[in-house]
């Protein structure tokens, strides 16, 4: 499941750029920026699973 720039993060997110694998952190309430490295607007979450719930 990919995540696009321009959306507001509903919670703190750790994201990786789909294009260049650059890692960014987005805080809850922040708008997800374009990748600062390559300008891509698509990200994925490197880890998602049971351990992520709180
Ligand atoms: Zn990138």
mmCIF file of the protein (N, C-alpha, C, O) and its ligand, coordinates in Angstrom:
data_MODEL
# 
_entry.id   MODEL 
# 
loop_
_entity.id 
_entity.type 
_entity.pdbx_number_of_molecules 
1 polymer     1 
2 non-polymer 1 
# 
_entity_poly.entity_id                      1 
_entity_poly.type                           'polypeptide(L)' 
_entity_poly.nstd_linkage                   no 
_entity_poly.nstd_monomer                   no 
_entity_poly.pdbx_seq_one_letter_code       
;(UNK)(UNK)(UNK)(UNK)(UNK)(UNK)(UNK)(UNK)(UNK)(UNK)(UNK)(UNK)(UNK)(UNK)(UNK)(UNK)
(UNK)(UNK)(UNK)(UNK)(UNK)(UNK)(UNK)(UNK)(UNK)(UNK)(UNK)(UNK)(UNK)(UNK)(UNK)(UNK)
(UNK)(UNK)(UNK)(UNK)(UNK)(UNK)(UNK)(UNK)(UNK)(UNK)(UNK)(UNK)(UNK)(UNK)(UNK)(UNK)
(UNK)(UNK)(UNK)(UNK)(UNK)(UNK)
;
_entity_poly.pdbx_seq_one_letter_code_can   XXXXXXXXXXXXXXXXXXXXXXXXXXXXXXXXXXXXXXXXXXXXXXXXXXXXXX 
_entity_poly.pdbx_strand_id                 A 
# 
loop_
_entity_poly_seq.entity_id 
_entity_poly_seq.num 
_entity_poly_seq.mon_id 
_entity_poly_seq.hetero 
1 1  UNK n 
1 2  UNK n 
1 3  UNK n 
1 4  UNK n 
1 5  UNK n 
1 6  UNK n 
1 7  UNK n 
1 8  UNK n 
1 9  UNK n 
1 10 UNK n 
1 11 UNK n 
1 12 UNK n 
1 13 UNK n 
1 14 UNK n 
1 15 UNK n 
1 16 UNK n 
1 17 UNK n 
1 18 UNK n 
1 19 UNK n 
1 20 UNK n 
1 21 UNK n 
1 22 UNK n 
1 23 UNK n 
1 24 UNK n 
1 25 UNK n 
1 26 UNK n 
1 27 UNK n 
1 28 UNK n 
1 29 UNK n 
1 30 UNK n 
1 31 UNK n 
1 32 UNK n 
1 33 UNK n 
1 34 UNK n 
1 35 UNK n 
1 36 UNK n 
1 37 UNK n 
1 38 UNK n 
1 39 UNK n 
1 40 UNK n 
1 41 UNK n 
1 42 UNK n 
1 43 UNK n 
1 44 UNK n 
1 45 UNK n 
1 46 UNK n 
1 47 UNK n 
1 48 UNK n 
1 49 UNK n 
1 50 UNK n 
1 51 UNK n 
1 52 UNK n 
1 53 UNK n 
1 54 UNK n 
# 
loop_
_struct_asym.id 
_struct_asym.entity_id 
A 1 
B 2 
# 
loop_
_chem_comp.id 
_chem_comp.type 
_chem_comp.mon_nstd_flag 
UNK 'L-peptide linking' . 
ZN  non-polymer         . 
# 
_pdbx_entity_nonpoly.entity_id   2 
_pdbx_entity_nonpoly.name        ? 
_pdbx_entity_nonpoly.comp_id     ZN 
# 
_pdbx_nonpoly_scheme.asym_id         B 
_pdbx_nonpoly_scheme.entity_id       2 
_pdbx_nonpoly_scheme.mon_id          ZN 
_pdbx_nonpoly_scheme.ndb_seq_num     1 
_pdbx_nonpoly_scheme.pdb_seq_num     101 
_pdbx_nonpoly_scheme.auth_seq_num    101 
_pdbx_nonpoly_scheme.pdb_mon_id      ZN 
_pdbx_nonpoly_scheme.auth_mon_id     ZN 
_pdbx_nonpoly_scheme.pdb_strand_id   A 
_pdbx_nonpoly_scheme.pdb_ins_code    . 
# 
loop_
_atom_site.group_PDB 
_atom_site.id 
_atom_site.type_symbol 
_atom_site.label_atom_id 
_atom_site.label_alt_id 
_atom_site.label_comp_id 
_atom_site.label_asym_id 
_atom_site.label_entity_id 
_atom_site.label_seq_id 
_atom_site.pdbx_PDB_ins_code 
_atom_site.Cartn_x 
_atom_site.Cartn_y 
_atom_site.Cartn_z 
_atom_site.occupancy 
_atom_site.B_iso_or_equiv 
_atom_site.pdbx_formal_charge 
_atom_site.auth_seq_id 
_atom_site.auth_comp_id 
_atom_site.auth_asym_id 
_atom_site.auth_atom_id 
_atom_site.pdbx_PDB_model_num 
ATOM   1   N  N  . UNK A 1 1  ? 0.842  -1.194 0.000  1.00 0.00 ? 1   UNK A N  1 
ATOM   2   C  CA . UNK A 1 1  ? 0.000  0.000  0.000  1.00 0.00 ? 1   UNK A CA 1 
ATOM   3   C  C  . UNK A 1 1  ? 0.871  1.236  0.000  1.00 0.00 ? 1   UNK A C  1 
ATOM   4   O  O  . UNK A 1 1  ? 1.651  1.439  0.931  1.00 0.00 ? 1   UNK A O  1 
ATOM   5   N  N  . UNK A 1 2  ? 0.758  2.056  -1.012 1.00 0.00 ? 2   UNK A N  1 
ATOM   6   C  CA . UNK A 1 2  ? 1.606  3.230  -1.103 1.00 0.00 ? 2   UNK A CA 1 
ATOM   7   C  C  . UNK A 1 2  ? 0.900  4.451  -0.524 1.00 0.00 ? 2   UNK A C  1 
ATOM   8   O  O  . UNK A 1 2  ? -0.325 4.506  -0.423 1.00 0.00 ? 2   UNK A O  1 
ATOM   9   N  N  . UNK A 1 3  ? 1.714  5.415  -0.152 1.00 0.00 ? 3   UNK A N  1 
ATOM   10  C  CA . UNK A 1 3  ? 1.230  6.649  0.457  1.00 0.00 ? 3   UNK A CA 1 
ATOM   11  C  C  . UNK A 1 3  ? 1.745  7.803  -0.383 1.00 0.00 ? 3   UNK A C  1 
ATOM   12  O  O  . UNK A 1 3  ? 2.916  7.826  -0.761 1.00 0.00 ? 3   UNK A O  1 
ATOM   13  N  N  . UNK A 1 4  ? 0.884  8.751  -0.673 1.00 0.00 ? 4   UNK A N  1 
ATOM   14  C  CA . UNK A 1 4  ? 1.286  9.853  -1.540 1.00 0.00 ? 4   UNK A CA 1 
ATOM   15  C  C  . UNK A 1 4  ? 1.517  11.136 -0.760 1.00 0.00 ? 4   UNK A C  1 
ATOM   16  O  O  . UNK A 1 4  ? 0.863  11.392 0.252  1.00 0.00 ? 4   UNK A O  1 
ATOM   17  N  N  . UNK A 1 5  ? 2.441  11.924 -1.238 1.00 0.00 ? 5   UNK A N  1 
ATOM   18  C  CA . UNK A 1 5  ? 2.692  13.238 -0.666 1.00 0.00 ? 5   UNK A CA 1 
ATOM   19  C  C  . UNK A 1 5  ? 1.436  14.098 -0.783 1.00 0.00 ? 5   UNK A C  1 
ATOM   20  O  O  . UNK A 1 5  ? 0.622  13.924 -1.689 1.00 0.00 ? 5   UNK A O  1 
ATOM   21  N  N  . UNK A 1 6  ? 1.303  15.028 0.157  1.00 0.00 ? 6   UNK A N  1 
ATOM   22  C  CA . UNK A 1 6  ? 0.164  15.918 0.135  1.00 0.00 ? 6   UNK A CA 1 
ATOM   23  C  C  . UNK A 1 6  ? -0.924 15.509 1.110  1.00 0.00 ? 6   UNK A C  1 
ATOM   24  O  O  . UNK A 1 6  ? -1.816 16.295 1.428  1.00 0.00 ? 6   UNK A O  1 
ATOM   25  N  N  . UNK A 1 7  ? -0.842 14.265 1.583  1.00 0.00 ? 7   UNK A N  1 
ATOM   26  C  CA . UNK A 1 7  ? -1.805 13.822 2.583  1.00 0.00 ? 7   UNK A CA 1 
ATOM   27  C  C  . UNK A 1 7  ? -1.314 14.194 3.973  1.00 0.00 ? 7   UNK A C  1 
ATOM   28  O  O  . UNK A 1 7  ? -0.112 14.304 4.214  1.00 0.00 ? 7   UNK A O  1 
ATOM   29  N  N  . UNK A 1 8  ? -2.255 14.385 4.877  1.00 0.00 ? 8   UNK A N  1 
ATOM   30  C  CA . UNK A 1 8  ? -1.896 14.677 6.246  1.00 0.00 ? 8   UNK A CA 1 
ATOM   31  C  C  . UNK A 1 8  ? -1.723 13.367 7.013  1.00 0.00 ? 8   UNK A C  1 
ATOM   32  O  O  . UNK A 1 8  ? -2.559 12.467 6.930  1.00 0.00 ? 8   UNK A O  1 
ATOM   33  N  N  . UNK A 1 9  ? -0.642 13.282 7.746  1.00 0.00 ? 9   UNK A N  1 
ATOM   34  C  CA . UNK A 1 9  ? -0.377 12.058 8.500  1.00 0.00 ? 9   UNK A CA 1 
ATOM   35  C  C  . UNK A 1 9  ? -1.313 11.967 9.698  1.00 0.00 ? 9   UNK A C  1 
ATOM   36  O  O  . UNK A 1 9  ? -1.409 12.904 10.490 1.00 0.00 ? 9   UNK A O  1 
ATOM   37  N  N  . UNK A 1 10 ? -1.987 10.862 9.824  1.00 0.00 ? 10  UNK A N  1 
ATOM   38  C  CA . UNK A 1 10 ? -2.899 10.674 10.949 1.00 0.00 ? 10  UNK A CA 1 
ATOM   39  C  C  . UNK A 1 10 ? -2.149 10.305 12.220 1.00 0.00 ? 10  UNK A C  1 
ATOM   40  O  O  . UNK A 1 10 ? -2.712 10.314 13.315 1.00 0.00 ? 10  UNK A O  1 
ATOM   41  N  N  . UNK A 1 11 ? -0.882 9.982  12.058 1.00 0.00 ? 11  UNK A N  1 
ATOM   42  C  CA . UNK A 1 11 ? -0.045 9.583  13.182 1.00 0.00 ? 11  UNK A CA 1 
ATOM   43  C  C  . UNK A 1 11 ? 1.398  9.678  12.726 1.00 0.00 ? 11  UNK A C  1 
ATOM   44  O  O  . UNK A 1 11 ? 1.666  9.896  11.544 1.00 0.00 ? 11  UNK A O  1 
ATOM   45  N  N  . UNK A 1 12 ? 2.322  9.517  13.649 1.00 0.00 ? 12  UNK A N  1 
ATOM   46  C  CA . UNK A 1 12 ? 3.722  9.523  13.252 1.00 0.00 ? 12  UNK A CA 1 
ATOM   47  C  C  . UNK A 1 12 ? 3.983  8.380  12.282 1.00 0.00 ? 12  UNK A C  1 
ATOM   48  O  O  . UNK A 1 12 ? 3.551  7.248  12.504 1.00 0.00 ? 12  UNK A O  1 
ATOM   49  N  N  . UNK A 1 13 ? 4.689  8.688  11.213 1.00 0.00 ? 13  UNK A N  1 
ATOM   50  C  CA . UNK A 1 13 ? 4.935  7.683  10.186 1.00 0.00 ? 13  UNK A CA 1 
ATOM   51  C  C  . UNK A 1 13 ? 6.414  7.607  9.846  1.00 0.00 ? 13  UNK A C  1 
ATOM   52  O  O  . UNK A 1 13 ? 7.118  8.616  9.809  1.00 0.00 ? 13  UNK A O  1 
ATOM   53  N  N  . UNK A 1 14 ? 6.857  6.407  9.603  1.00 0.00 ? 14  UNK A N  1 
ATOM   54  C  CA . UNK A 1 14 ? 8.173  6.182  9.018  1.00 0.00 ? 14  UNK A CA 1 
ATOM   55  C  C  . UNK A 1 14 ? 7.927  5.741  7.584  1.00 0.00 ? 14  UNK A C  1 
ATOM   56  O  O  . UNK A 1 14 ? 7.279  4.722  7.343  1.00 0.00 ? 14  UNK A O  1 
ATOM   57  N  N  . UNK A 1 15 ? 8.442  6.505  6.644  1.00 0.00 ? 15  UNK A N  1 
ATOM   58  C  CA . UNK A 1 15 ? 8.159  6.211  5.249  1.00 0.00 ? 15  UNK A CA 1 
ATOM   59  C  C  . UNK A 1 15 ? 9.439  6.035  4.447  1.00 0.00 ? 15  UNK A C  1 
ATOM   60  O  O  . UNK A 1 15 ? 10.481 6.609  4.763  1.00 0.00 ? 15  UNK A O  1 
ATOM   61  N  N  . UNK A 1 16 ? 9.333  5.237  3.415  1.00 0.00 ? 16  UNK A N  1 
ATOM   62  C  CA . UNK A 1 16 ? 10.435 5.104  2.464  1.00 0.00 ? 16  UNK A CA 1 
ATOM   63  C  C  . UNK A 1 16 ? 9.946  5.470  1.080  1.00 0.00 ? 16  UNK A C  1 
ATOM   64  O  O  . UNK A 1 16 ? 8.861  5.071  0.657  1.00 0.00 ? 16  UNK A O  1 
ATOM   65  N  N  . UNK A 1 17 ? 10.765 6.235  0.385  1.00 0.00 ? 17  UNK A N  1 
ATOM   66  C  CA . UNK A 1 17 ? 10.445 6.622  -0.979 1.00 0.00 ? 17  UNK A CA 1 
ATOM   67  C  C  . UNK A 1 17 ? 10.415 5.395  -1.884 1.00 0.00 ? 17  UNK A C  1 
ATOM   68  O  O  . UNK A 1 17 ? 11.320 4.562  -1.841 1.00 0.00 ? 17  UNK A O  1 
ATOM   69  N  N  . UNK A 1 18 ? 9.382  5.288  -2.693 1.00 0.00 ? 18  UNK A N  1 
ATOM   70  C  CA . UNK A 1 18 ? 9.306  4.149  -3.612 1.00 0.00 ? 18  UNK A CA 1 
ATOM   71  C  C  . UNK A 1 18 ? 10.370 4.232  -4.686 1.00 0.00 ? 18  UNK A C  1 
ATOM   72  O  O  . UNK A 1 18 ? 10.785 3.211  -5.233 1.00 0.00 ? 18  UNK A O  1 
ATOM   73  N  N  . UNK A 1 19 ? 10.810 5.433  -4.991 1.00 0.00 ? 19  UNK A N  1 
ATOM   74  C  CA . UNK A 1 19 ? 11.742 5.619  -6.094 1.00 0.00 ? 19  UNK A CA 1 
ATOM   75  C  C  . UNK A 1 19 ? 13.193 5.418  -5.669 1.00 0.00 ? 19  UNK A C  1 
ATOM   76  O  O  . UNK A 1 19 ? 13.945 4.701  -6.330 1.00 0.00 ? 19  UNK A O  1 
ATOM   77  N  N  . UNK A 1 20 ? 13.587 6.054  -4.562 1.00 0.00 ? 20  UNK A N  1 
ATOM   78  C  CA . UNK A 1 20 ? 15.004 6.035  -4.196 1.00 0.00 ? 20  UNK A CA 1 
ATOM   79  C  C  . UNK A 1 20 ? 15.258 5.445  -2.804 1.00 0.00 ? 20  UNK A C  1 
ATOM   80  O  O  . UNK A 1 20 ? 16.401 5.392  -2.351 1.00 0.00 ? 20  UNK A O  1 
ATOM   81  N  N  . UNK A 1 21 ? 14.197 5.006  -2.131 1.00 0.00 ? 21  UNK A N  1 
ATOM   82  C  CA . UNK A 1 21 ? 14.315 4.370  -0.815 1.00 0.00 ? 21  UNK A CA 1 
ATOM   83  C  C  . UNK A 1 21 ? 14.792 5.316  0.271  1.00 0.00 ? 21  UNK A C  1 
ATOM   84  O  O  . UNK A 1 21 ? 15.206 4.877  1.344  1.00 0.00 ? 21  UNK A O  1 
ATOM   85  N  N  . UNK A 1 22 ? 14.736 6.612  -0.002 1.00 0.00 ? 22  UNK A N  1 
ATOM   86  C  CA . UNK A 1 22 ? 15.069 7.576  1.031  1.00 0.00 ? 22  UNK A CA 1 
ATOM   87  C  C  . UNK A 1 22 ? 14.085 7.435  2.186  1.00 0.00 ? 22  UNK A C  1 
ATOM   88  O  O  . UNK A 1 22 ? 12.890 7.228  1.977  1.00 0.00 ? 22  UNK A O  1 
ATOM   89  N  N  . UNK A 1 23 ? 14.596 7.548  3.390  1.00 0.00 ? 23  UNK A N  1 
ATOM   90  C  CA . UNK A 1 23 ? 13.766 7.358  4.577  1.00 0.00 ? 23  UNK A CA 1 
ATOM   91  C  C  . UNK A 1 23 ? 13.399 8.702  5.172  1.00 0.00 ? 23  UNK A C  1 
ATOM   92  O  O  . UNK A 1 23 ? 14.270 9.545  5.391  1.00 0.00 ? 23  UNK A O  1 
ATOM   93  N  N  . UNK A 1 24 ? 12.119 8.910  5.434  1.00 0.00 ? 24  UNK A N  1 
ATOM   94  C  CA . UNK A 1 24 ? 11.695 10.144 6.089  1.00 0.00 ? 24  UNK A CA 1 
ATOM   95  C  C  . UNK A 1 24 ? 10.768 9.826  7.257  1.00 0.00 ? 24  UNK A C  1 
ATOM   96  O  O  . UNK A 1 24 ? 10.116 8.783  7.300  1.00 0.00 ? 24  UNK A O  1 
ATOM   97  N  N  . UNK A 1 25 ? 10.735 10.756 8.194  1.00 0.00 ? 25  UNK A N  1 
ATOM   98  C  CA . UNK A 1 25 ? 9.805  10.651 9.313  1.00 0.00 ? 25  UNK A CA 1 
ATOM   99  C  C  . UNK A 1 25 ? 8.806  11.795 9.212  1.00 0.00 ? 25  UNK A C  1 
ATOM   100 O  O  . UNK A 1 25 ? 9.179  12.954 9.033  1.00 0.00 ? 25  UNK A O  1 
ATOM   101 N  N  . UNK A 1 26 ? 7.530  11.446 9.329  1.00 0.00 ? 26  UNK A N  1 
ATOM   102 C  CA . UNK A 1 26 ? 6.479  12.459 9.292  1.00 0.00 ? 26  UNK A CA 1 
ATOM   103 C  C  . UNK A 1 26 ? 5.745  12.408 10.623 1.00 0.00 ? 26  UNK A C  1 
ATOM   104 O  O  . UNK A 1 26 ? 5.319  11.344 11.071 1.00 0.00 ? 26  UNK A O  1 
ATOM   105 N  N  . UNK A 1 27 ? 5.602  13.572 11.250 1.00 0.00 ? 27  UNK A N  1 
ATOM   106 C  CA . UNK A 1 27 ? 4.924  13.630 12.532 1.00 0.00 ? 27  UNK A CA 1 
ATOM   107 C  C  . UNK A 1 27 ? 3.415  13.733 12.340 1.00 0.00 ? 27  UNK A C  1 
ATOM   108 O  O  . UNK A 1 27 ? 2.933  14.206 11.311 1.00 0.00 ? 27  UNK A O  1 
ATOM   109 N  N  . UNK A 1 28 ? 2.695  13.287 13.337 1.00 0.00 ? 28  UNK A N  1 
ATOM   110 C  CA . UNK A 1 28 ? 1.248  13.341 13.302 1.00 0.00 ? 28  UNK A CA 1 
ATOM   111 C  C  . UNK A 1 28 ? 0.769  14.766 13.004 1.00 0.00 ? 28  UNK A C  1 
ATOM   112 O  O  . UNK A 1 28 ? 1.209  15.722 13.644 1.00 0.00 ? 28  UNK A O  1 
ATOM   113 N  N  . UNK A 1 29 ? -0.124 14.897 12.039 1.00 0.00 ? 29  UNK A N  1 
ATOM   114 C  CA . UNK A 1 29 ? -0.678 16.192 11.694 1.00 0.00 ? 29  UNK A CA 1 
ATOM   115 C  C  . UNK A 1 29 ? 0.100  16.922 10.610 1.00 0.00 ? 29  UNK A C  1 
ATOM   116 O  O  . UNK A 1 29 ? -0.384 17.912 10.061 1.00 0.00 ? 29  UNK A O  1 
ATOM   117 N  N  . UNK A 1 30 ? 1.299  16.445 10.295 1.00 0.00 ? 30  UNK A N  1 
ATOM   118 C  CA . UNK A 1 30 ? 2.093  17.071 9.243  1.00 0.00 ? 30  UNK A CA 1 
ATOM   119 C  C  . UNK A 1 30 ? 1.655  16.579 7.866  1.00 0.00 ? 30  UNK A C  1 
ATOM   120 O  O  . UNK A 1 30 ? 1.191  15.448 7.717  1.00 0.00 ? 30  UNK A O  1 
ATOM   121 N  N  . UNK A 1 31 ? 1.806  17.431 6.877  1.00 0.00 ? 31  UNK A N  1 
ATOM   122 C  CA . UNK A 1 31 ? 1.546  17.008 5.510  1.00 0.00 ? 31  UNK A CA 1 
ATOM   123 C  C  . UNK A 1 31 ? 2.785  16.292 4.980  1.00 0.00 ? 31  UNK A C  1 
ATOM   124 O  O  . UNK A 1 31 ? 3.910  16.764 5.141  1.00 0.00 ? 31  UNK A O  1 
ATOM   125 N  N  . UNK A 1 32 ? 2.562  15.170 4.362  1.00 0.00 ? 32  UNK A N  1 
ATOM   126 C  CA . UNK A 1 32 ? 3.677  14.381 3.846  1.00 0.00 ? 32  UNK A CA 1 
ATOM   127 C  C  . UNK A 1 32 ? 4.318  15.132 2.679  1.00 0.00 ? 32  UNK A C  1 
ATOM   128 O  O  . UNK A 1 32 ? 3.644  15.448 1.698  1.00 0.00 ? 32  UNK A O  1 
ATOM   129 N  N  . UNK A 1 33 ? 5.614  15.418 2.780  1.00 0.00 ? 33  UNK A N  1 
ATOM   130 C  CA . UNK A 1 33 ? 6.291  16.201 1.739  1.00 0.00 ? 33  UNK A CA 1 
ATOM   131 C  C  . UNK A 1 33 ? 6.727  15.318 0.566  1.00 0.00 ? 33  UNK A C  1 
ATOM   132 O  O  . UNK A 1 33 ? 6.734  14.090 0.653  1.00 0.00 ? 33  UNK A O  1 
ATOM   133 N  N  . UNK A 1 34 ? 7.083  15.977 -0.517 1.00 0.00 ? 34  UNK A N  1 
ATOM   134 C  CA . UNK A 1 34 ? 7.762  15.233 -1.575 1.00 0.00 ? 34  UNK A CA 1 
ATOM   135 C  C  . UNK A 1 34 ? 9.110  14.758 -1.066 1.00 0.00 ? 34  UNK A C  1 
ATOM   136 O  O  . UNK A 1 34 ? 9.682  15.348 -0.149 1.00 0.00 ? 34  UNK A O  1 
ATOM   137 N  N  . UNK A 1 35 ? 9.606  13.699 -1.661 1.00 0.00 ? 35  UNK A N  1 
ATOM   138 C  CA . UNK A 1 35 ? 10.898 13.184 -1.248 1.00 0.00 ? 35  UNK A CA 1 
ATOM   139 C  C  . UNK A 1 35 ? 11.970 14.267 -1.428 1.00 0.00 ? 35  UNK A C  1 
ATOM   140 O  O  . UNK A 1 35 ? 12.145 14.788 -2.529 1.00 0.00 ? 35  UNK A O  1 
ATOM   141 N  N  . UNK A 1 36 ? 12.689 14.607 -0.346 1.00 0.00 ? 36  UNK A N  1 
ATOM   142 C  CA . UNK A 1 36 ? 13.712 15.653 -0.436 1.00 0.00 ? 36  UNK A CA 1 
ATOM   143 C  C  . UNK A 1 36 ? 14.895 15.236 -1.300 1.00 0.00 ? 36  UNK A C  1 
ATOM   144 O  O  . UNK A 1 36 ? 15.694 16.074 -1.718 1.00 0.00 ? 36  UNK A O  1 
ATOM   145 N  N  . UNK A 1 37 ? 15.000 13.962 -1.559 1.00 0.00 ? 37  UNK A N  1 
ATOM   146 C  CA . UNK A 1 37 ? 16.131 13.455 -2.322 1.00 0.00 ? 37  UNK A CA 1 
ATOM   147 C  C  . UNK A 1 37 ? 15.853 13.436 -3.824 1.00 0.00 ? 37  UNK A C  1 
ATOM   148 O  O  . UNK A 1 37 ? 16.695 13.856 -4.618 1.00 0.00 ? 37  UNK A O  1 
ATOM   149 N  N  . UNK A 1 38 ? 14.673 12.949 -4.214 1.00 0.00 ? 38  UNK A N  1 
ATOM   150 C  CA . UNK A 1 38 ? 14.417 12.775 -5.648 1.00 0.00 ? 38  UNK A CA 1 
ATOM   151 C  C  . UNK A 1 38 ? 13.134 13.446 -6.115 1.00 0.00 ? 38  UNK A C  1 
ATOM   152 O  O  . UNK A 1 38 ? 12.880 13.508 -7.318 1.00 0.00 ? 38  UNK A O  1 
ATOM   153 N  N  . UNK A 1 39 ? 12.316 13.953 -5.186 1.00 0.00 ? 39  UNK A N  1 
ATOM   154 C  CA . UNK A 1 39 ? 11.112 14.658 -5.583 1.00 0.00 ? 39  UNK A CA 1 
ATOM   155 C  C  . UNK A 1 39 ? 9.914  13.758 -5.840 1.00 0.00 ? 39  UNK A C  1 
ATOM   156 O  O  . UNK A 1 39 ? 8.856  14.231 -6.256 1.00 0.00 ? 39  UNK A O  1 
ATOM   157 N  N  . UNK A 1 40 ? 10.073 12.482 -5.597 1.00 0.00 ? 40  UNK A N  1 
ATOM   158 C  CA . UNK A 1 40 ? 8.949  11.569 -5.791 1.00 0.00 ? 40  UNK A CA 1 
ATOM   159 C  C  . UNK A 1 40 ? 7.852  11.846 -4.778 1.00 0.00 ? 40  UNK A C  1 
ATOM   160 O  O  . UNK A 1 40 ? 8.122  12.320 -3.674 1.00 0.00 ? 40  UNK A O  1 
ATOM   161 N  N  . UNK A 1 41 ? 6.616  11.549 -5.152 1.00 0.00 ? 41  UNK A N  1 
ATOM   162 C  CA . UNK A 1 41 ? 5.493  11.769 -4.251 1.00 0.00 ? 41  UNK A CA 1 
ATOM   163 C  C  . UNK A 1 41 ? 4.932  10.469 -3.711 1.00 0.00 ? 41  UNK A C  1 
ATOM   164 O  O  . UNK A 1 41 ? 3.884  10.458 -3.065 1.00 0.00 ? 41  UNK A O  1 
ATOM   165 N  N  . UNK A 1 42 ? 5.613  9.397  -3.968 1.00 0.00 ? 42  UNK A N  1 
ATOM   166 C  CA . UNK A 1 42 ? 5.086  8.100  -3.526 1.00 0.00 ? 42  UNK A CA 1 
ATOM   167 C  C  . UNK A 1 42 ? 6.014  7.452  -2.511 1.00 0.00 ? 42  UNK A C  1 
ATOM   168 O  O  . UNK A 1 42 ? 7.233  7.404  -2.675 1.00 0.00 ? 42  UNK A O  1 
ATOM   169 N  N  . UNK A 1 43 ? 5.384  6.962  -1.465 1.00 0.00 ? 43  UNK A N  1 
ATOM   170 C  CA . UNK A 1 43 ? 6.122  6.301  -0.386 1.00 0.00 ? 43  UNK A CA 1 
ATOM   171 C  C  . UNK A 1 43 ? 5.457  4.985  -0.037 1.00 0.00 ? 43  UNK A C  1 
ATOM   172 O  O  . UNK A 1 43 ? 4.301  4.733  -0.376 1.00 0.00 ? 43  UNK A O  1 
ATOM   173 N  N  . UNK A 1 44 ? 6.218  4.163  0.646  1.00 0.00 ? 44  UNK A N  1 
ATOM   174 C  CA . UNK A 1 44 ? 5.604  2.990  1.274  1.00 0.00 ? 44  UNK A CA 1 
ATOM   175 C  C  . UNK A 1 44 ? 6.083  2.929  2.713  1.00 0.00 ? 44  UNK A C  1 
ATOM   176 O  O  . UNK A 1 44 ? 7.067  3.568  3.084  1.00 0.00 ? 44  UNK A O  1 
ATOM   177 N  N  . UNK A 1 45 ? 5.377  2.154  3.509  1.00 0.00 ? 45  UNK A N  1 
ATOM   178 C  CA . UNK A 1 45 ? 5.776  1.987  4.898  1.00 0.00 ? 45  UNK A CA 1 
ATOM   179 C  C  . UNK A 1 45 ? 6.648  0.744  4.995  1.00 0.00 ? 45  UNK A C  1 
ATOM   180 O  O  . UNK A 1 45 ? 6.212  -0.357 4.658  1.00 0.00 ? 45  UNK A O  1 
ATOM   181 N  N  . UNK A 1 46 ? 7.891  0.923  5.461  1.00 0.00 ? 46  UNK A N  1 
ATOM   182 C  CA . UNK A 1 46 ? 8.839  -0.183 5.485  1.00 0.00 ? 46  UNK A CA 1 
ATOM   183 C  C  . UNK A 1 46 ? 8.393  -1.309 6.396  1.00 0.00 ? 46  UNK A C  1 
ATOM   184 O  O  . UNK A 1 46 ? 8.691  -2.474 6.135  1.00 0.00 ? 46  UNK A O  1 
ATOM   185 N  N  . UNK A 1 47 ? 7.699  -0.982 7.440  1.00 0.00 ? 47  UNK A N  1 
ATOM   186 C  CA . UNK A 1 47 ? 7.225  -2.043 8.331  1.00 0.00 ? 47  UNK A CA 1 
ATOM   187 C  C  . UNK A 1 47 ? 5.786  -1.764 8.717  1.00 0.00 ? 47  UNK A C  1 
ATOM   188 O  O  . UNK A 1 47 ? 5.435  -0.663 9.141  1.00 0.00 ? 47  UNK A O  1 
ATOM   189 N  N  . UNK A 1 48 ? 4.984  -2.764 8.565  1.00 0.00 ? 48  UNK A N  1 
ATOM   190 C  CA . UNK A 1 48 ? 3.603  -2.652 9.013  1.00 0.00 ? 48  UNK A CA 1 
ATOM   191 C  C  . UNK A 1 48 ? 3.190  -4.016 9.520  1.00 0.00 ? 48  UNK A C  1 
ATOM   192 O  O  . UNK A 1 48 ? 3.398  -5.035 8.861  1.00 0.00 ? 48  UNK A O  1 
ATOM   193 N  N  . UNK A 1 49 ? 2.618  -4.018 10.667 1.00 0.00 ? 49  UNK A N  1 
ATOM   194 C  CA . UNK A 1 49 ? 2.259  -5.314 11.217 1.00 0.00 ? 49  UNK A CA 1 
ATOM   195 C  C  . UNK A 1 49 ? 1.768  -5.197 12.643 1.00 0.00 ? 49  UNK A C  1 
ATOM   196 O  O  . UNK A 1 49 ? 1.518  -4.094 13.130 1.00 0.00 ? 49  UNK A O  1 
ATOM   197 N  N  . UNK A 1 50 ? 1.629  -6.310 13.305 1.00 0.00 ? 50  UNK A N  1 
ATOM   198 C  CA . UNK A 1 50 ? 1.065  -6.336 14.651 1.00 0.00 ? 50  UNK A CA 1 
ATOM   199 C  C  . UNK A 1 50 ? 1.839  -5.460 15.629 1.00 0.00 ? 50  UNK A C  1 
ATOM   200 O  O  . UNK A 1 50 ? 1.245  -4.845 16.515 1.00 0.00 ? 50  UNK A O  1 
ATOM   201 N  N  . UNK A 1 51 ? 3.157  -5.399 15.473 1.00 0.00 ? 51  UNK A N  1 
ATOM   202 C  CA . UNK A 1 51 ? 3.957  -4.636 16.422 1.00 0.00 ? 51  UNK A CA 1 
ATOM   203 C  C  . UNK A 1 51 ? 3.777  -3.141 16.302 1.00 0.00 ? 51  UNK A C  1 
ATOM   204 O  O  . UNK A 1 51 ? 4.272  -2.388 17.141 1.00 0.00 ? 51  UNK A O  1 
ATOM   205 N  N  . UNK A 1 52 ? 3.084  -2.703 15.285 1.00 0.00 ? 52  UNK A N  1 
ATOM   206 C  CA . UNK A 1 52 ? 2.966  -1.285 15.024 1.00 0.00 ? 52  UNK A CA 1 
ATOM   207 C  C  . UNK A 1 52 ? 1.776  -0.655 15.741 1.00 0.00 ? 52  UNK A C  1 
ATOM   208 O  O  . UNK A 1 52 ? 1.667  0.570  15.807 1.00 0.00 ? 52  UNK A O  1 
ATOM   209 N  N  . UNK A 1 53 ? 0.908  -1.463 16.261 1.00 0.00 ? 53  UNK A N  1 
ATOM   210 C  CA . UNK A 1 53 ? -0.321 -0.927 16.865 1.00 0.00 ? 53  UNK A CA 1 
ATOM   211 C  C  . UNK A 1 53 ? -0.073 -0.412 18.277 1.00 0.00 ? 53  UNK A C  1 
ATOM   212 O  O  . UNK A 1 53 ? 0.706  -0.973 19.048 1.00 0.00 ? 53  UNK A O  1 
ATOM   213 N  N  . UNK A 1 54 ? -0.763 0.670  18.578 1.00 0.00 ? 54  UNK A N  1 
ATOM   214 C  CA . UNK A 1 54 ? -0.677 1.138  19.952 1.00 0.00 ? 54  UNK A CA 1 
ATOM   215 C  C  . UNK A 1 54 ? -1.956 1.905  20.287 1.00 0.00 ? 54  UNK A C  1 
ATOM   216 O  O  . UNK A 1 54 ? -2.107 2.397  21.405 1.00 0.00 ? 54  UNK A O  1 
HETATM 217 ZN ZN . ZN  B 2 .  ? 13.062 9.607  -3.337 1.00 0.00 ? 101 ZN  A ZN 1 
# 
